[in-house]
Amino acid sequence: VPIAGVLGWPIAHSRSPMLHGHWLKRYGIAGHYIPVAVAPEDLAEVLRAMPRMGFVGANVTIPHKESVLALADVVTDRAALIGAANTLIFRPDGKIHADNTDGYGFIANLRQHAPDWVPDRGPAAVIGAGGAARAVVASLLESGVTELRIANRTRIRAEQIRSEFGAKVVVYDWAEAGNMLDGALTVVNATSMGMDGKPALRVPLDALASGALATDLVYTPLMTPFLEEAQARGCQIVDGLGMLLHQGAPGFERWFGQRPEVDDALRRAVL
Ligand code: ATR
């Protein structure tokens, strides 16, 4: 019986066991997906032991997404560019393969809920420059976005993204983040602001055009203050839960041999 799991520290809050558990049940697959709490100092040892214990792969979450790159034998180009991996495959030859499916999940969520969205038709604006933002930037550029504006409280992290991802990236100062929304077709909150228990994002949305698509990586709550305000301005909005659901699909398919579906029943199961 194939086993997969999610490695994090702490791990109790992870929704991945619900996500993959729902798919295993739906497709009648004899397999398991379990949360594994791994302290940072134990990560290398745990990764080496997992294949021998019957694991075919794993997801990786905070705080291991960056450090796992140095422990993998094969790192995909996009995981290397993003600087983080979320999906591991333990190959039969014993090698650990590391990929990042967050950007795929981000785009797949927009394609599912905003089918008319054409990414290359106008500038995209990304608020935030952390690990999640890097995956979003990579996937937007790969989707053909020709101008990617970015602002982050800590400006140097946005400048780092520009230096790694190229001249299509235009850095705005945090104090000017509202201005970067002017003329943007796509706007993404990739900060943790607006999450339950945290203050709302305070970027003024006055410049946001009513035709724009606004999306948030935060999904607790589903309707963040950022999305509420964008919707009130006439923007199309897509919440962040679908990104979580879609990022899990490629791993599930590789581990269990079935391409899983992302639908409303799954949304309800994971919420
Ligand atoms: P993740 O992997 O979720 O992206 P992260 O790398 O810690 O996590 O990034 C969190 C993002 O939220 C960053 O863009 C961070 O801004 P800084 O780089 O300046 O830290 C942003 N963020 C977190 N708290 C914030 C706050 N109070 N105001 C503005 N931005 C905030």
Residues whose N, C-alpha, C, O or C-beta is under 5 A from the ligand:
A	BS01	ATR	G128 A129 G130 G131 A132 A133 N152 R153 T154 R157 A190 T191 S192
